[in-house]
Structure formats: structure tokens, C-alpha cells
Amino acid sequence: CWSSNLEFTVERSTKTLVGSAVSGEGLVNVYRGTGRVLMCPVAPTTSLFESTNTMAAKAAAKSSNTFGK
């Protein structure tokens, strides 16, 4: 959530696409203006991906899947 008088854009972290890729940052959220931005911490995407992409996680998901039953 952010104040309605803030302008929100998604931009490259550097001036060039190659620079953004090399930096590891890629795209960043940019807020311009005066106001409030409410943020909450989240797990890094790679950690979330790695924790859900293990064989154990896949087996657990498959065994607990009740969709279509």
C-alpha cells in the first residue's frame, strides 16, 4: 500500500539491460513523491523456490493434492 499522491514505477536497476542482469538486482520498485509506503518482509524468491522445488516438497504436494477428487 502507498499514498495516492506517490508515483509508482518499475525500473531497471542500472542504465543498461546488461548492467541490470550483471548486478543481480534486475528490476526495482521506485516510489516518487511525498507520502507513506507500507512494507512487510517476505522470504527471498530464490529461497522460496528452492524450498518448494525439492523432491520432498514435490512428493508432499503430490500426496496431499485433493484437487479433482
Long-range contacts (C-beta under 8 A, 24 or more apart in sequence): 1-37, 1-38, 2-31, 2-35, 2-36, 2-37, 2-38, 3-33, 3-34, 3-35, 3-36, 3-37, 4-35, 5-33, 5-34, 5-35, 6-31, 6-32, 6-33, 6-34, 6-35, 6-37, 7-31, 7-32, 7-33
